[in-house]
Amino acid sequence: MKPECRELRWCRHHPSLAKLRCEVFIREQQVPLADEWDGLDPSAWHFGVFIDNQLVGCARVVRDTWQQREALHLGRVAVAKQCRNRRLGTALIDYILRWAEPSLPLFLYAQINAIEFYQQFGFSVCSEVFMDAGIPHQAMLYQYR
C-alpha cells in the first residue's frame, strides 16, 4: 500500500498520536513521561503518515526561536516499529518540507543515530552533542533549496 501523509488536528487525532508516541518514545526509548508531554501539542502543527487509514508515523512542528529569530521547530518524529525501513519517515519529512514556510528557519534536535537520515533532506548539524531525555542529540538546521 502507498503511504498517505497529511496534516492532522490535535483535538481530533490526539488519541492515535499519543498512542504512537507512547509506543516509540516512552516504551521503546524510555523517555520520561514529563519530557514527552510538554504542553505544546495543542498549539502545534501535527502530521501523520497512514497506511490503510492507520496512523503509522507522526511528527509535529511548533513555533520557536532560532538564533533570536522566529523559527519552526520540527520534532516528535516517530514511526511504528513494525513499519520502519519502508521509507515512511522519508515520505513524512518530504511532506513537511513542502508544507514549511521558507521564510522561517526550520530546525530540529536529532538523535545521534538519526543524523544521516536528516542530512539526506538538506539538514546540517550545527551544534555539539547534548543530552535530551537521556539520549544524545545534535541540533540541525534545514537549508531550503
DRENFIGU-898253 format. One line per field, with one value per residue (C-alpha): residue number from 1; residue in three letters; x, y, z. Coordinates in steps of 0.02 Angstrom, whole numbers, always signed. Layout:
DRENFIGU-898253
k <- (NUM; ...)
r <- (ALA; ...)
px <- (X; ...)
py <- (Y; ...)
pz <- (Z; ...)
***
This chain:
DRENFIGU-898253
k <- (1; 2; 3; 4; 5; 6; 7; 8; 9; 10; 11; 12; 13; 14; 15; 16; 17; 18; 19; 20; 21; 22; 23; 24; 25; 26; 27; 28; 29; 30; 31; 32; 33; 34; 35; 36; 37; 38; 39; 40; 41; 42; 43; 44; 45; 46; 47; 48; 49; 50; 51; 52; 53; 54; 55; 56; 57; 58; 59; 60; 61; 62; 63; 64; 65; 66; 67; 68; 69; 70; 71; 72; 73; 74; 75; 76; 77; 78; 79; 80; 81; 82; 83; 84; 85; 86; 87; 88; 89; 90; 91; 92; 93; 94; 95; 96; 97; 98; 99; 100; 101; 102; 103; 104; 105; 106; 107; 108; 109; 110; 111; 112; 113; 114; 115; 116; 117; 118; 119; 120; 121; 122; 123; 124; 125; 126; 127; 128; 129; 130; 131; 132; 133; 134; 135; 136; 137; 138; 139; 140; 141; 142; 143; 144; 145)
r <- (MET; LYS; PRO; GLU; CYS; ARG; GLU; LEU; ARG; TRP; CYS; ARG; HIS; HIS; PRO; SER; LEU; ALA; LYS; LEU; ARG; CYS; GLU; VAL; PHE; ILE; ARG; GLU; GLN; GLN; VAL; PRO; LEU; ALA; ASP; GLU; TRP; ASP; GLY; LEU; ASP; PRO; SER; ALA; TRP; HIS; PHE; GLY; VAL; PHE; ILE; ASP; ASN; GLN; LEU; VAL; GLY; CYS; ALA; ARG; VAL; VAL; ARG; ASP; THR; TRP; GLN; GLN; ARG; GLU; ALA; LEU; HIS; LEU; GLY; ARG; VAL; ALA; VAL; ALA; LYS; GLN; CYS; ARG; ASN; ARG; ARG; LEU; GLY; THR; ALA; LEU; ILE; ASP; TYR; ILE; LEU; ARG; TRP; ALA; GLU; PRO; SER; LEU; PRO; LEU; PHE; LEU; TYR; ALA; GLN; ILE; ASN; ALA; ILE; GLU; PHE; TYR; GLN; GLN; PHE; GLY; PHE; SER; VAL; CYS; SER; GLU; VAL; PHE; MET; ASP; ALA; GLY; ILE; PRO; HIS; GLN; ALA; MET; LEU; TYR; GLN; TYR; ARG)
px <- (+0; +55; +79; -30; +36; -75; -87; -183; -279; -227; -406; -464; -313; -232; -281; -191; -45; -23; -30; +105; +218; +198; +249; +403; +467; +407; +408; +547; +664; +622; +590; +515; +329; +355; +481; +365; +210; +275; +109; +149; +40; -124; -39; +75; +50; +40; +74; +42; +83; -52; -61; -237; -303; -198; -76; +99; +208; +196; +287; +248; +306; +299; +337; +502; +655; +821; +964; +840; +731; +558; +576; +491; +546; +518; +508; +422; +459; +409; +371; +293; +425; +339; +333; +514; +632; +488; +528; +379; +486; +555; +379; +330; +482; +462; +281; +329; +467; +341; +224; +357; +367; +536; +548; +565; +715; +669; +771; +765; +857; +906; +952; +1130; +1075; +959; +1084; +1116; +929; +901; +1057; +982; +847; +968; +979; +1153; +1224; +1251; +1288; +1392; +1314; +1195; +1084; +894; +788; +944; +976; +1121; +1061; +1128; +1040; +1013; +957; +868; +943; +797; +830)
py <- (+0; +177; +287; +441; +594; +731; +871; +823; +916; +879; +899; +760; +646; +656; +479; +398; +520; +493; +304; +303; +423; +323; +164; +242; +369; +309; +120; +94; +238; +257; +445; +508; +546; +728; +755; +685; +781; +960; +1051; +1111; +989; +1089; +1235; +1131; +1076; +887; +773; +589; +453; +322; +150; +84; +231; +178; +303; +227; +383; +559; +722; +895; +1072; +1211; +1396; +1430; +1539; +1503; +1624; +1753; +1740; +1666; +1488; +1320; +1176; +1001; +863; +710; +616; +434; +282; +124; -11; -137; -8; +51; +34; +61; +244; +306; +429; +492; +520; +613; +728; +764; +813; +928; +1011; +1052; +1123; +1228; +1416; +1452; +1623; +1542; +1439; +1256; +1162; +1002; +912; +745; +590; +545; +386; +488; +621; +538; +518; +706; +752; +671; +807; +952; +971; +1017; +983; +1147; +1102; +994; +836; +867; +755; +767; +643; +539; +522; +607; +736; +871; +1025; +1027; +1169; +1145; +1226; +1273; +1228)
pz <- (+0; -38; +115; +132; +225; +292; +418; +575; +710; +889; +952; +835; +819; +991; +1044; +896; +902; +1089; +1069; +935; +1029; +1190; +1098; +1018; +1144; +1314; +1294; +1166; +1207; +1392; +1377; +1541; +1530; +1583; +1442; +1309; +1361; +1365; +1342; +1165; +1069; +1068; +979; +865; +687; +679; +532; +504; +382; +358; +281; +253; +357; +507; +581; +573; +584; +653; +681; +745; +710; +840; +831; +918; +900; +816; +849; +916; +761; +738; +676; +654; +764; +694; +823; +893; +731; +757; +651; +724; +749; +636; +494; +492; +344; +221; +182; +283; +381; +215; +147; +306; +308; +122; +155; +299; +197; +60; +194; +285; +259; +175; +257; +429; +484; +512; +642; +742; +880; +803; +899; +851; +764; +650; +592; +422; +394; +411; +312; +156; +157; +175; +364; +429; +602; +694; +875; +986; +1056; +1202; +1306; +1296; +1395; +1421; +1233; +1139; +1011; +896; +829; +641; +527; +361; +207; +95; -87)
***
